[in-house]
Amino acid sequence: MNILLLMGSILSAIAALIHLGCIIYGASWYRFFGAGEQMALWAEQGSIKPSIITSLIVLILTVWSTYASSAAGVINKLPFMRLALVCITAIYLLRGIAGFFLMSNPMGRSPEFWLWSSLICSIIGVLHLLGLKQVWSTI
């Protein structure tokens, strides 16, 4: 079992659950987690937009968690394992790096949101990168 990919999988699953919590608990969660005032306002107004957007994020994070679990050896191998994990790793790392540049122009979010979310994405990306390097020949 690859511990680094398992940790990445768990962190992606936690992120998916937090996003699910935003759908369930609404505007206060969107605000607390820094999704932006527009998302919070839509949620308060009963709009379906934040739920659709956030559901897509939940789905993506769940798929990413599943792929990391598969590469970690926790569940059976999934198709396109190498391609999927390279893309997932790249997206996490690019999102992590890009967010640091958005702190000075936060686009409706706080600089703190960009700092913390970028740190989290960077950590998950590094876990995936190091874990993927370890399992590359077996997946």
ABEGO torsion letter per residue (X at the ends): XBAAAAAAAAAAAAAAAAAAAAAAAEAAAAAAAGAEAAAAAAAAAGBAAAAAAAAAAAAAAAAAAAAAAAAAGABBBBBGAAAAAAAAAAAAAAAAAAAAAAAABAGGBBAAAAAAAAAAAAAAAAAAAAAAAAAAAAX
